[in-house]
Amino acid sequence: MNRQPPFRSPAVENVYWPERGAPTGVYRVYVNHYAVNGLQDATDFTVRILIRGQTSDYRGRIRGRTPRQLVHQFNF
């Protein structure tokens, strides 16, 4: 979200599978700071992961021109 205009606040993205639709395997969740679209470079983020009814939140900060940031890895 917010890779290009129109920019939205809050920026929300959703990735999901229907119930019983997710393939088994190792999942890695990354945050990628594509570009600086304003005066502030550092961007705070929250990633919420819902697995089998249990929610976990991961918060952090990422700057432009940095590699993607691994937020969480899990087996499903």
PQR file with spaces between the fields and no chain letter, atoms N, CA, C, O and H, PARSE charges and radii, in Angstrom:
ATOM       1  N    MET     1       0.847   -1.176    0.000 -0.4000 1.5000
ATOM       2  CA   MET     1       0.000    0.000    0.000 -0.0000 2.0000
ATOM       3  C    MET     1       0.889    1.233    0.000  0.5500 1.7000
ATOM       4  O    MET     1       1.999    1.198    0.529 -0.5500 1.4000
ATOM       5  N    ASN     2       0.431    2.275   -0.563 -0.4000 1.5000
ATOM       6  CA   ASN     2       1.109    3.575   -0.614 -0.0000 2.0000
ATOM       7  C    ASN     2       2.415    3.526   -1.388  0.5500 1.7000
ATOM       8  O    ASN     2       3.326    4.310   -1.122 -0.5500 1.4000
ATOM       9  H    ASN     2      -0.472    2.304   -0.993  0.4000 1.0000
ATOM      10  N    ARG     3       2.513    2.618   -2.337 -0.4000 1.5000
ATOM      11  CA   ARG     3       3.682    2.594   -3.216 -0.0000 2.0000
ATOM      12  C    ARG     3       3.624    3.760   -4.193  0.5500 1.7000
ATOM      13  O    ARG     3       4.654    4.285   -4.615 -0.5500 1.4000
ATOM      14  H    ARG     3       1.773    1.981   -2.553  0.4000 1.0000
ATOM      15  N    GLN     4       2.406    4.157   -4.546 -0.4000 1.5000
ATOM      16  CA   GLN     4       2.214    5.294   -5.443 -0.0000 2.0000
ATOM      17  C    GLN     4       0.894    5.966   -5.083  0.5500 1.7000
ATOM      18  O    GLN     4       0.064    5.362   -4.404 -0.5500 1.4000
ATOM      19  H    GLN     4       1.569    3.731   -4.203  0.4000 1.0000
ATOM      20  N    PRO     5       0.683    7.218   -5.532 -0.5600 1.5000
ATOM      21  CA   PRO     5      -0.562    7.911   -5.200  0.2800 2.0000
ATOM      22  C    PRO     5      -1.769    7.179   -5.787  0.5500 1.7000
ATOM      23  O    PRO     5      -1.632    6.492   -6.800 -0.5500 1.4000
ATOM      24  N    PRO     6      -2.933    7.310   -5.180 -0.5600 1.5000
ATOM      25  CA   PRO     6      -3.237    8.143   -4.015  0.2800 2.0000
ATOM      26  C    PRO     6      -2.799    7.458   -2.722  0.5500 1.7000
ATOM      27  O    PRO     6      -3.064    6.273   -2.520 -0.5500 1.4000
ATOM      28  N    PHE     7      -2.131    8.203   -1.853 -0.4000 1.5000
ATOM      29  CA   PHE     7      -1.665    7.685   -0.581 -0.0000 2.0000
ATOM      30  C    PHE     7      -2.820    7.663    0.415  0.5500 1.7000
ATOM      31  O    PHE     7      -3.663    8.559    0.426 -0.5500 1.4000
ATOM      32  H    PHE     7      -1.916    9.166   -2.017  0.4000 1.0000
ATOM      33  N    ARG     8      -2.844    6.630    1.247 -0.4000 1.5000
ATOM      34  CA   ARG     8      -3.908    6.491    2.234 -0.0000 2.0000
ATOM      35  C    ARG     8      -3.305    6.380    3.630  0.5500 1.7000
ATOM      36  O    ARG     8      -2.210    5.853    3.823 -0.5500 1.4000
ATOM      37  H    ARG     8      -2.158    5.902    1.238  0.4000 1.0000
ATOM      38  N    SER     9      -4.055    6.891    4.585 -0.4000 1.5000
ATOM      39  CA   SER     9      -3.636    6.794    5.964 -0.0000 2.0000
ATOM      40  C    SER     9      -4.854    6.407    6.797  0.5500 1.7000
ATOM      41  O    SER     9      -5.855    7.123    6.751 -0.5500 1.4000
ATOM      42  H    SER     9      -4.945    7.320    4.428  0.4000 1.0000
ATOM      43  N    PRO    10      -4.823    5.346    7.534 -0.5600 1.5000
ATOM      44  CA   PRO    10      -3.700    4.442    7.656  0.2800 2.0000
ATOM      45  C    PRO    10      -3.593    3.545    6.422  0.5500 1.7000
ATOM      46  O    PRO    10      -4.594    3.228    5.778 -0.5500 1.4000
ATOM      47  N    ALA    11      -2.382    3.150    6.112 -0.4000 1.5000
ATOM      48  CA   ALA    11      -2.126    2.235    4.997 -0.0000 2.0000
ATOM      49  C    ALA    11      -2.341    0.808    5.499  0.5500 1.7000
ATOM      50  O    ALA    11      -1.668    0.367    6.431 -0.5500 1.4000
ATOM      51  H    ALA    11      -1.569    3.407    6.635  0.4000 1.0000
ATOM      52  N    VAL    12      -3.266    0.097    4.888 -0.4000 1.5000
ATOM      53  CA   VAL    12      -3.606   -1.251    5.344 -0.0000 2.0000
ATOM      54  C    VAL    12      -3.531   -2.207    4.164  0.5500 1.7000
ATOM      55  O    VAL    12      -4.071   -1.933    3.093 -0.5500 1.4000
ATOM      56  H    VAL    12      -3.812    0.456    4.131  0.4000 1.0000
ATOM      57  N    GLU    13      -2.860   -3.323    4.371 -0.4000 1.5000
ATOM      58  CA   GLU    13      -2.830   -4.402    3.386 -0.0000 2.0000
ATOM      59  C    GLU    13      -3.300   -5.667    4.062  0.5500 1.7000
ATOM      60  O    GLU    13      -3.043   -5.879    5.247 -0.5500 1.4000
ATOM      61  H    GLU    13      -2.421   -3.546    5.242  0.4000 1.0000
ATOM      62  N    ASN    14      -3.986   -6.505    3.316 -0.4000 1.5000
ATOM      63  CA   ASN    14      -4.466   -7.785    3.844 -0.0000 2.0000
ATOM      64  C    ASN    14      -4.046   -8.905    2.909  0.5500 1.7000
ATOM      65  O    ASN    14      -4.231   -8.824    1.695 -0.5500 1.4000
ATOM      66  H    ASN    14      -4.195   -6.333    2.354  0.4000 1.0000
ATOM      67  N    VAL    15      -3.483   -9.941    3.487 -0.4000 1.5000
ATOM      68  CA   VAL    15      -3.160  -11.157    2.753 -0.0000 2.0000
ATOM      69  C    VAL    15      -3.790  -12.294    3.542  0.5500 1.7000
ATOM      70  O    VAL    15      -3.533  -12.442    4.737 -0.5500 1.4000
ATOM      71  H    VAL    15      -3.332  -10.006    4.474  0.4000 1.0000
ATOM      72  N    TYR    16      -4.605  -13.088    2.887 -0.4000 1.5000
ATOM      73  CA   TYR    16      -5.281  -14.151    3.621 -0.0000 2.0000
ATOM      74  C    TYR    16      -5.680  -15.290    2.687  0.5500 1.7000
ATOM      75  O    TYR    16      -5.721  -15.144    1.466 -0.5500 1.4000
ATOM      76  H    TYR    16      -4.814  -12.968    1.917  0.4000 1.0000
ATOM      77  N    TRP    17      -5.969  -16.416    3.304 -0.4000 1.5000
ATOM      78  CA   TRP    17      -6.533  -17.561    2.604 -0.0000 2.0000
ATOM      79  C    TRP    17      -7.879  -17.849    3.227  0.5500 1.7000
ATOM      80  O    TRP    17      -8.087  -17.571    4.408 -0.5500 1.4000
ATOM      81  H    TRP    17      -5.936  -16.535    4.297  0.4000 1.0000
ATOM      82  N    PRO    18      -8.807  -18.409    2.446 -0.5600 1.5000
ATOM      83  CA   PRO    18     -10.072  -18.843    3.044  0.2800 2.0000
ATOM      84  C    PRO    18      -9.807  -19.930    4.084  0.5500 1.7000
ATOM      85  O    PRO    18      -8.763  -20.581    4.055 -0.5500 1.4000
ATOM      86  N    GLU    19     -10.736  -20.119    4.986 -0.4000 1.5000
ATOM      87  CA   GLU    19     -10.550  -21.129    6.025 -0.0000 2.0000
ATOM      88  C    GLU    19     -10.221  -22.475    5.394  0.5500 1.7000
ATOM      89  O    GLU    19     -10.892  -22.916    4.461 -0.5500 1.4000
ATOM      90  H    GLU    19     -11.585  -19.589    5.011  0.4000 1.0000
ATOM      91  N    ARG    20      -9.185  -23.118    5.908 -0.4000 1.5000
ATOM      92  CA   ARG    20      -8.659  -24.400    5.438 -0.0000 2.0000
ATOM      93  C    ARG    20      -8.053  -24.303    4.025  0.5500 1.7000
ATOM      94  O    ARG    20      -7.880  -25.319    3.353 -0.5500 1.4000
ATOM      95  H    ARG    20      -8.640  -22.760    6.666  0.4000 1.0000
ATOM      96  N    GLY    21      -7.732  -23.077    3.580 -0.4000 1.5000
ATOM      97  CA   GLY    21      -7.202  -22.906    2.236 -0.0000 2.0000
ATOM      98  C    GLY    21      -5.711  -22.636    2.159  0.5500 1.7000
ATOM      99  O    GLY    21      -5.141  -22.659    1.068 -0.5500 1.4000
ATOM     100  H    GLY    21      -7.872  -22.251    4.127  0.4000 1.0000
ATOM     101  N    ALA    22      -5.067  -22.382    3.285 -0.4000 1.5000
ATOM     102  CA   ALA    22      -3.637  -22.061    3.274 -0.0000 2.0000
ATOM     103  C    ALA    22      -2.819  -23.333    3.090  0.5500 1.7000
ATOM     104  O    ALA    22      -3.033  -24.315    3.801 -0.5500 1.4000
ATOM     105  H    ALA    22      -5.530  -22.363    4.171  0.4000 1.0000
ATOM     106  N    PRO    23      -1.884  -23.326    2.142 -0.5600 1.5000
ATOM     107  CA   PRO    23      -1.033  -24.499    1.991  0.2800 2.0000
ATOM     108  C    PRO    23      -0.071  -24.638    3.170  0.5500 1.7000
ATOM     109  O    PRO    23       0.324  -23.641    3.774 -0.5500 1.4000
ATOM     110  N    THR    24       0.301  -25.872    3.495 -0.4000 1.5000
ATOM     111  CA   THR    24       1.253  -26.084    4.579 -0.0000 2.0000
ATOM     112  C    THR    24       2.641  -25.667    4.117  0.5500 1.7000
ATOM     113  O    THR    24       2.968  -25.751    2.933 -0.5500 1.4000
ATOM     114  H    THR    24      -0.020  -26.682    3.005  0.4000 1.0000
ATOM     115  N    GLY    25       3.448  -25.219    5.064 -0.4000 1.5000
ATOM     116  CA   GLY    25       4.809  -24.819    4.739 -0.0000 2.0000
ATOM     117  C    GLY    25       5.346  -23.783    5.694  0.5500 1.7000
ATOM     118  O    GLY    25       4.743  -23.492    6.727 -0.5500 1.4000
ATOM     119  H    GLY    25       3.182  -25.150    6.025  0.4000 1.0000
ATOM     120  N    VAL    26       6.486  -23.232    5.336 -0.4000 1.5000
ATOM     121  CA   VAL    26       7.130  -22.178    6.116 -0.0000 2.0000
ATOM     122  C    VAL    26       6.692  -20.839    5.538  0.5500 1.7000
ATOM     123  O    VAL    26       6.774  -20.624    4.328 -0.5500 1.4000
ATOM     124  H    VAL    26       6.976  -23.469    4.497  0.4000 1.0000
ATOM     125  N    TYR    27       6.232  -19.952    6.389 -0.4000 1.5000
ATOM     126  CA   TYR    27       5.794  -18.623    5.982 -0.0000 2.0000
ATOM     127  C    TYR    27       6.744  -17.585    6.567  0.5500 1.7000
ATOM     128  O    TYR    27       7.120  -17.662    7.736 -0.5500 1.4000
ATOM     129  H    TYR    27       6.165  -20.127    7.371  0.4000 1.0000
ATOM     130  N    ARG    28       7.123  -16.632    5.755 -0.4000 1.5000
ATOM     131  CA   ARG    28       7.957  -15.509    6.195 -0.0000 2.0000
ATOM     132  C    ARG    28       7.210  -14.224    5.866  0.5500 1.7000
ATOM     133  O    ARG    28       6.729  -14.035    4.749 -0.5500 1.4000
ATOM     134  H    ARG    28       6.819  -16.569    4.805  0.4000 1.0000
ATOM     135  N    VAL    29       7.122  -13.348    6.855 -0.4000 1.5000
ATOM     136  CA   VAL    29       6.422  -12.070    6.689 -0.0000 2.0000
ATOM     137  C    VAL    29       7.465  -10.966    6.714  0.5500 1.7000
ATOM     138  O    VAL    29       8.209  -10.825    7.684 -0.5500 1.4000
ATOM     139  H    VAL    29       7.513  -13.502    7.763  0.4000 1.0000
ATOM     140  N    TYR    30       7.514  -10.181    5.638 -0.4000 1.5000
ATOM     141  CA   TYR    30       8.478   -9.099    5.490 -0.0000 2.0000
ATOM     142  C    TYR    30       7.763   -7.764    5.369  0.5500 1.7000
ATOM     143  O    TYR    30       6.608   -7.699    4.950 -0.5500 1.4000
ATOM     144  H    TYR    30       6.909  -10.296    4.850  0.4000 1.0000
ATOM     145  N    VAL    31       8.470   -6.696    5.743 -0.4000 1.5000
ATOM     146  CA   VAL    31       8.051   -5.326    5.448 -0.0000 2.0000
ATOM     147  C    VAL    31       9.108   -4.756    4.516  0.5500 1.7000
ATOM     148  O    VAL    31      10.307   -4.904    4.754 -0.5500 1.4000
ATOM     149  H    VAL    31       9.409   -6.749    6.083  0.4000 1.0000
ATOM     150  N    ASN    32       8.655   -4.106    3.457 -0.4000 1.5000
ATOM     151  CA   ASN    32       9.556   -3.543    2.457 -0.0000 2.0000
ATOM     152  C    ASN    32       9.248   -2.057    2.285  0.5500 1.7000
ATOM     153  O    ASN    32       8.130   -1.700    1.913 -0.5500 1.4000
ATOM     154  H    ASN    32       7.682   -3.986    3.263  0.4000 1.0000
ATOM     155  N    HIS    33      10.204   -1.204    2.545 -0.4000 1.5000
ATOM     156  CA   HIS    33      10.055    0.255    2.405 -0.0000 2.0000
ATOM     157  C    HIS    33      10.461    0.607    0.972  0.5500 1.7000
ATOM     158  O    HIS    33      11.649    0.710    0.665 -0.5500 1.4000
ATOM     159  H    HIS    33      11.112   -1.494    2.847  0.4000 1.0000
ATOM     160  N    TYR    34       9.477    0.789    0.106 -0.4000 1.5000
ATOM     161  CA   TYR    34       9.758    1.000   -1.308 -0.0000 2.0000
ATOM     162  C    TYR    34      10.378    2.360   -1.608  0.5500 1.7000
ATOM     163  O    TYR    34      11.341    2.452   -2.369 -0.5500 1.4000
ATOM     164  H    TYR    34       8.512    0.706    0.355  0.4000 1.0000
ATOM     165  N    ALA    35       9.828    3.415   -1.010 -0.4000 1.5000
ATOM     166  CA   ALA    35      10.302    4.761   -1.339 -0.0000 2.0000
ATOM     167  C    ALA    35       9.888    5.733   -0.242  0.5500 1.7000
ATOM     168  O    ALA    35       8.978    5.461    0.540 -0.5500 1.4000
ATOM     169  H    ALA    35       9.046    3.340   -0.391  0.4000 1.0000
ATOM     170  N    VAL    36      10.572    6.866   -0.202 -0.4000 1.5000
ATOM     171  CA   VAL    36      10.221    7.948    0.714 -0.0000 2.0000
ATOM     172  C    VAL    36       9.252    8.847   -0.031  0.5500 1.7000
ATOM     173  O    VAL    36       9.614    9.469   -1.030 -0.5500 1.4000
ATOM     174  H    VAL    36      11.311    7.087   -0.838  0.4000 1.0000
ATOM     175  N    ASN    37       8.008    8.915    0.460 -0.4000 1.5000
ATOM     176  CA   ASN    37       6.969    9.692   -0.222 -0.0000 2.0000
ATOM     177  C    ASN    37       6.622   10.983    0.511  0.5500 1.7000
ATOM     178  O    ASN    37       5.572   11.572    0.254 -0.5500 1.4000
ATOM     179  H    ASN    37       7.714    8.409    1.271  0.4000 1.0000
ATOM     180  N    GLY    38       7.453   11.414    1.386 -0.4000 1.5000
ATOM     181  CA   GLY    38       7.195   12.629    2.142 -0.0000 2.0000
ATOM     182  C    GLY    38       8.469   13.101    2.797  0.5500 1.7000
ATOM     183  O    GLY    38       9.565   12.688    2.418 -0.5500 1.4000
ATOM     184  H    GLY    38       8.306   10.936    1.595  0.4000 1.0000
ATOM     185  N    LEU    39       8.327   13.953    3.766 -0.4000 1.5000
ATOM     186  CA   LEU    39       9.492   14.508    4.437 -0.0000 2.0000
ATOM     187  C    LEU    39      10.086   13.536    5.455  0.5500 1.7000
ATOM     188  O    LEU    39      11.278   13.603    5.755 -0.5500 1.4000
ATOM     189  H    LEU    39       7.437   14.289    4.074  0.4000 1.0000
ATOM     190  N    GLN    40       9.263   12.639    5.983 -0.4000 1.5000
ATOM     191  CA   GLN    40       9.731   11.736    7.028 -0.0000 2.0000
ATOM     192  C    GLN    40      10.162   10.414    6.395  0.5500 1.7000
ATOM     193  O    GLN    40       9.383    9.770    5.693 -0.5500 1.4000
ATOM     194  H    GLN    40       8.295   12.585    5.739  0.4000 1.0000
ATOM     195  N    ASP    41      11.399   10.021    6.647 -0.4000 1.5000
ATOM     196  CA   ASP    41      11.916    8.789    6.060 -0.0000 2.0000
ATOM     197  C    ASP    41      11.512    7.557    6.862  0.5500 1.7000
ATOM     198  O    ASP    41      11.006    6.596    6.282 -0.5500 1.4000
ATOM     199  H    ASP    41      12.031   10.545    7.217  0.4000 1.0000
ATOM     200  N    ALA    42      11.716    7.557    8.146 -0.4000 1.5000
ATOM     201  CA   ALA    42      11.395    6.384    8.959 -0.0000 2.0000
ATOM     202  C    ALA    42       9.885    6.183    9.006  0.5500 1.7000
ATOM     203  O    ALA    42       9.126    7.133    9.198 -0.5500 1.4000
ATOM     204  H    ALA    42      12.128    8.338    8.617  0.4000 1.0000
ATOM     205  N    THR    43       9.461    4.940    8.828 -0.4000 1.5000
ATOM     206  CA   THR    43       8.042    4.617    8.831 -0.0000 2.0000
ATOM     207  C    THR    43       7.782    3.553    9.874  0.5500 1.7000
ATOM     208  O    THR    43       8.388    2.482    9.846 -0.5500 1.4000
ATOM     209  H    THR    43      10.077    4.168    8.672  0.4000 1.0000
ATOM     210  N    ASP    44       6.878    3.847   10.797 -0.4000 1.5000
ATOM     211  CA   ASP    44       6.454    2.865   11.791 -0.0000 2.0000
ATOM     212  C    ASP    44       5.489    1.896   11.126  0.5500 1.7000
ATOM     213  O    ASP    44       4.735    2.279   10.232 -0.5500 1.4000
ATOM     214  H    ASP    44       6.386    4.716   10.821  0.4000 1.0000
ATOM     215  N    PHE    45       5.514    0.633   11.565 -0.4000 1.5000
ATOM     216  CA   PHE    45       4.579   -0.335   11.010 -0.0000 2.0000
ATOM     217  C    PHE    45       4.081   -1.259   12.113  0.5500 1.7000
ATOM     218  O    PHE    45       4.730   -1.445   13.142 -0.5500 1.4000
ATOM     219  H    PHE    45       6.127    0.323   12.291  0.4000 1.0000
ATOM     220  N    THR    46       2.920   -1.825   11.866 -0.4000 1.5000
ATOM     221  CA   THR    46       2.360   -2.887   12.688 -0.0000 2.0000
ATOM     222  C    THR    46       1.919   -3.993   11.753  0.5500 1.7000
ATOM     223  O    THR    46       1.190   -3.750   10.791 -0.5500 1.4000
ATOM     224  H    THR    46       2.393   -1.674   11.030  0.4000 1.0000
ATOM     225  N    VAL    47       2.357   -5.193   12.032 -0.4000 1.5000
ATOM     226  CA   VAL    47       1.924   -6.370   11.284 -0.0000 2.0000
ATOM     227  C    VAL    47       1.126   -7.228   12.249  0.5500 1.7000
ATOM     228  O    VAL    47       1.604   -7.586   13.325 -0.5500 1.4000
ATOM     229  H    VAL    47       2.949   -5.390   12.813  0.4000 1.0000
ATOM     230  N    ARG    48      -0.100   -7.552   11.849 -0.4000 1.5000
ATOM     231  CA   ARG    48      -0.955   -8.406   12.678 -0.0000 2.0000
ATOM     232  C    ARG    48      -1.103   -9.737   11.949  0.5500 1.7000
ATOM     233  O    ARG    48      -1.496   -9.781   10.783 -0.5500 1.4000
ATOM     234  H    ARG    48      -0.488   -7.261   10.975  0.4000 1.0000
ATOM     235  N    ILE    49      -0.782  -10.821   12.656 -0.4000 1.5000
ATOM     236  CA   ILE    49      -0.872  -12.155   12.072 -0.0000 2.0000
ATOM     237  C    ILE    49      -1.905  -12.946   12.872  0.5500 1.7000
ATOM     238  O    ILE    49      -1.827  -13.038   14.097 -0.5500 1.4000
ATOM     239  H    ILE    49      -0.463  -10.785   13.603  0.4000 1.0000
ATOM     240  N    LEU    50      -2.863  -13.509   12.160 -0.4000 1.5000
ATOM     241  CA   LEU    50      -3.921  -14.316   12.768 -0.0000 2.0000
ATOM     242  C    LEU    50      -3.763  -15.748   12.273  0.5500 1.7000
ATOM     243  O    LEU    50      -3.909  -16.025   11.082 -0.5500 1.4000
ATOM     244  H    LEU    50      -2.926  -13.435   11.165  0.4000 1.0000
ATOM     245  N    ILE    51      -3.462  -16.654   13.201 -0.4000 1.5000
ATOM     246  CA   ILE    51      -3.287  -18.067   12.872 -0.0000 2.0000
ATOM     247  C    ILE    51      -4.165  -18.884   13.807  0.5500 1.7000
ATOM     248  O    ILE    51      -4.006  -18.847   15.027 -0.5500 1.4000
ATOM     249  H    ILE    51      -3.344  -16.429   14.168  0.4000 1.0000
ATOM     250  N    ARG    52      -5.095  -19.621   13.211 -0.4000 1.5000
ATOM     251  CA   ARG    52      -5.990  -20.503   13.978 -0.0000 2.0000
ATOM     252  C    ARG    52      -6.633  -19.782   15.160  0.5500 1.7000
ATOM     253  O    ARG    52      -6.699  -20.322   16.264 -0.5500 1.4000
ATOM     254  H    ARG    52      -5.225  -19.651   12.220  0.4000 1.0000
ATOM     255  N    GLY    53      -7.103  -18.569   14.922 -0.4000 1.5000
ATOM     256  CA   GLY    53      -7.820  -17.809   15.938 -0.0000 2.0000
ATOM     257  C    GLY    53      -6.947  -17.048   16.915  0.5500 1.7000
ATOM     258  O    GLY    53      -7.473  -16.330   17.766 -0.5500 1.4000
ATOM     259  H    GLY    53      -7.050  -18.130   14.025  0.4000 1.0000
ATOM     260  N    GLN    54      -5.632  -17.178   16.826 -0.4000 1.5000
ATOM     261  CA   GLN    54      -4.724  -16.459   17.728 -0.0000 2.0000
ATOM     262  C    GLN    54      -4.047  -15.321   16.983  0.5500 1.7000
ATOM     263  O    GLN    54      -3.450  -15.533   15.928 -0.5500 1.4000
ATOM     264  H    GLN    54      -5.204  -17.761   16.135  0.4000 1.0000
ATOM     265  N    THR    55      -4.139  -14.124   17.526 -0.4000 1.5000
ATOM     266  CA   THR    55      -3.588  -12.925   16.907 -0.0000 2.0000
ATOM     267  C    THR    55      -2.300  -12.510   17.601  0.5500 1.7000
ATOM     268  O    THR    55      -2.208  -12.513   18.829 -0.5500 1.4000
ATOM     269  H    THR    55      -4.624  -13.952   18.384  0.4000 1.0000
ATOM     270  N    SER    56      -1.301  -12.152   16.787 -0.4000 1.5000
ATOM     271  CA   SER    56      -0.042  -11.603   17.310 -0.0000 2.0000
ATOM     272  C    SER    56       0.277  -10.332   16.543  0.5500 1.7000
ATOM     273  O    SER    56       0.140  -10.294   15.321 -0.5500 1.4000
ATOM     274  H    SER    56      -1.376  -12.150   15.790  0.4000 1.0000
ATOM     275  N    ASP    57       0.700   -9.293   17.246 -0.4000 1.5000
ATOM     276  CA   ASP    57       1.088   -8.028   16.628 -0.0000 2.0000
ATOM     277  C    ASP    57       2.597   -7.869   16.704  0.5500 1.7000
ATOM     278  O    ASP    57       3.217   -8.179   17.721 -0.5500 1.4000
ATOM     279  H    ASP    57       0.811   -9.324   18.239  0.4000 1.0000
ATOM     280  N    TYR    58       3.177   -7.382   15.615 -0.4000 1.5000
ATOM     281  CA   TYR    58       4.616   -7.118   15.541 -0.0000 2.0000
ATOM     282  C    TYR    58       4.779   -5.678   15.092  0.5500 1.7000
ATOM     283  O    TYR    58       4.276   -5.288   14.038 -0.5500 1.4000
ATOM     284  H    TYR    58       2.673   -7.130   14.789  0.4000 1.0000
ATOM     285  N    ARG    59       5.477   -4.894   15.887 -0.4000 1.5000
ATOM     286  CA   ARG    59       5.674   -3.473   15.587 -0.0000 2.0000
ATOM     287  C    ARG    59       7.150   -3.203   15.340  0.5500 1.7000
ATOM     288  O    ARG    59       8.027   -3.877   15.881 -0.5500 1.4000
ATOM     289  H    ARG    59       5.885   -5.211   16.743  0.4000 1.0000
ATOM     290  N    GLY    60       7.400   -2.195   14.506 -0.4000 1.5000
ATOM     291  CA   GLY    60       8.775   -1.827   14.228 -0.0000 2.0000
ATOM     292  C    GLY    60       8.844   -0.540   13.449  0.5500 1.7000
ATOM     293  O    GLY    60       7.847    0.163   13.284 -0.5500 1.4000
ATOM     294  H    GLY    60       6.688   -1.647   14.067  0.4000 1.0000
ATOM     295  N    ARG    61      10.021   -0.246   12.977 -0.4000 1.5000
ATOM     296  CA   ARG    61      10.269    0.970   12.194 -0.0000 2.0000
ATOM     297  C    ARG    61      11.254    0.595   11.100  0.5500 1.7000
ATOM     298  O    ARG    61      12.213   -0.139   11.338 -0.5500 1.4000
ATOM     299  H    ARG    61      10.831   -0.817   13.111  0.4000 1.0000
ATOM     300  N    ILE    62      11.011    1.102    9.905 -0.4000 1.5000
ATOM     301  CA   ILE    62      11.879    0.810    8.773 -0.0000 2.0000
ATOM     302  C    ILE    62      12.178    2.105    8.040  0.5500 1.7000
ATOM     303  O    ILE    62      11.332    2.997    7.975 -0.5500 1.4000
ATOM     304  H    ILE    62      10.232    1.698    9.712  0.4000 1.0000
ATOM     305  N    ARG    63      13.368    2.208    7.494 -0.4000 1.5000
ATOM     306  CA   ARG    63      13.793    3.390    6.739 -0.0000 2.0000
ATOM     307  C    ARG    63      13.943    3.030    5.271  0.5500 1.7000
ATOM     308  O    ARG    63      14.159    1.872    4.913 -0.5500 1.4000
ATOM     309  H    ARG    63      14.055    1.483    7.547  0.4000 1.0000
ATOM     310  N    GLY    64      13.825    4.043    4.436 -0.4000 1.5000
ATOM     311  CA   GLY    64      14.027    3.850    3.005 -0.0000 2.0000
ATOM     312  C    GLY    64      15.450    3.429    2.711  0.5500 1.7000
ATOM     313  O    GLY    64      16.360    3.654    3.509 -0.5500 1.4000
ATOM     314  H    GLY    64      13.650    4.983    4.727  0.4000 1.0000
ATOM     315  N    ARG    65      15.628    2.823    1.566 -0.4000 1.5000
ATOM     316  CA   ARG    65      16.943    2.352    1.115 -0.0000 2.0000
ATOM     317  C    ARG    65      17.528    1.273    2.017  0.5500 1.7000
ATOM     318  O    ARG    65      18.738    1.049    2.007 -0.5500 1.4000
ATOM     319  H    ARG    65      14.889    2.640    0.917  0.4000 1.0000
ATOM     320  N    THR    66      16.680    0.601    2.798 -0.4000 1.5000
ATOM     321  CA   THR    66      17.145   -0.531    3.589 -0.0000 2.0000
ATOM     322  C    THR    66      16.519   -1.789    2.991  0.5500 1.7000
ATOM     323  O    THR    66      15.448   -1.728    2.387 -0.5500 1.4000
ATOM     324  H    THR    66      15.697    0.784    2.806  0.4000 1.0000
ATOM     325  N    PRO    67      17.180   -2.912    3.160 -0.5600 1.5000
ATOM     326  CA   PRO    67      16.586   -4.143    2.632  0.2800 2.0000
ATOM     327  C    PRO    67      15.276   -4.462    3.337  0.5500 1.7000
ATOM     328  O    PRO    67      14.996   -3.946    4.419 -0.5500 1.4000
ATOM     329  N    ARG    68      14.498   -5.299    2.723 -0.4000 1.5000
ATOM     330  CA   ARG    68      13.254   -5.697    3.386 -0.0000 2.0000
ATOM     331  C    ARG    68      13.582   -6.269    4.756  0.5500 1.7000
ATOM     332  O    ARG    68      14.663   -6.813    4.979 -0.5500 1.4000
ATOM     333  H    ARG    68      14.726   -5.718    1.844  0.4000 1.0000
ATOM     334  N    GLN    69      12.639   -6.136    5.657 -0.4000 1.5000
ATOM     335  CA   GLN    69      12.857   -6.520    7.048 -0.0000 2.0000
ATOM     336  C    GLN    69      11.972   -7.706    7.392  0.5500 1.7000
ATOM     337  O    GLN    69      10.750   -7.628    7.265 -0.5500 1.4000
ATOM     338  H    GLN    69      11.761   -5.694    5.476  0.4000 1.0000
ATOM     339  N    LEU    70      12.586   -8.812    7.830 -0.4000 1.5000
ATOM     340  CA   LEU    70      11.826   -9.975    8.271 -0.0000 2.0000
ATOM     341  C    LEU    70      11.151   -9.643    9.594  0.5500 1.7000
ATOM     342  O    LEU    70      11.808   -9.249   10.557 -0.5500 1.4000
ATOM     343  H    LEU    70      13.579   -8.875    7.933  0.4000 1.0000
ATOM     344  N    VAL    71       9.838   -9.806    9.629 -0.4000 1.5000
ATOM     345  CA   VAL    71       9.072   -9.493   10.827 -0.0000 2.0000
ATOM     346  C    VAL    71       8.773  -10.751   11.628  0.5500 1.7000
ATOM     347  O    VAL    71       8.853  -10.749   12.857 -0.5500 1.4000
ATOM     348  H    VAL    71       9.304  -10.126    8.846  0.4000 1.0000
ATOM     349  N    HIS    72       8.427  -11.824   10.925 -0.4000 1.5000
ATOM     350  CA   HIS    72       8.080  -13.071   11.633 -0.0000 2.0000
ATOM     351  C    HIS    72       8.152  -14.232   10.659  0.5500 1.7000
ATOM     352  O    HIS    72       7.908  -14.078    9.463 -0.5500 1.4000
ATOM     353  H    HIS    72       8.362  -11.825    9.927  0.4000 1.0000
ATOM     354  N    GLN    73       8.492  -15.394   11.192 -0.4000 1.5000
ATOM     355  CA   GLN    73       8.516  -16.634   10.411 -0.0000 2.0000
ATOM     356  C    GLN    73       7.792  -17.701   11.196  0.5500 1.7000
ATOM     357  O    GLN    73       7.979  -17.806   12.408 -0.5500 1.4000
ATOM     358  H    GLN    73       8.691  -15.519   12.164  0.4000 1.0000
ATOM     359  N    PHE    74       6.957  -18.510   10.525 -0.4000 1.5000
ATOM     360  CA   PHE    74       6.229  -19.560   11.219 -0.0000 2.0000
ATOM     361  C    PHE    74       5.945  -20.714   10.258  0.5500 1.7000
ATOM     362  O    PHE    74       5.937  -20.560    9.037 -0.5500 1.4000
ATOM     363  H    PHE    74       6.806  -18.425    9.540  0.4000 1.0000
ATOM     364  N    ASN    75       5.715  -21.865   10.862 -0.4000 1.5000
ATOM     365  CA   ASN    75       5.303  -23.056   10.103 -0.0000 2.0000
ATOM     366  C    ASN    75       3.800  -23.221   10.241  0.5500 1.7000
ATOM     367  O    ASN    75       3.234  -22.991   11.309 -0.5500 1.4000
ATOM     368  H    ASN    75       5.721  -21.990   11.855  0.4000 1.0000
ATOM     369  N    PHE    76       3.171  -23.616    9.167 -0.4000 1.5000
ATOM     370  CA   PHE    76       1.726  -23.839    9.192 -0.0000 2.0000
ATOM     371  C    PHE    76       1.439  -25.191    8.596  0.5500 1.7000
ATOM     372  O    PHE    76       0.280  -25.595    8.512 -0.5500 1.4000
ATOM     373  H    PHE    76       3.632  -23.803    8.299  0.4000 1.0000
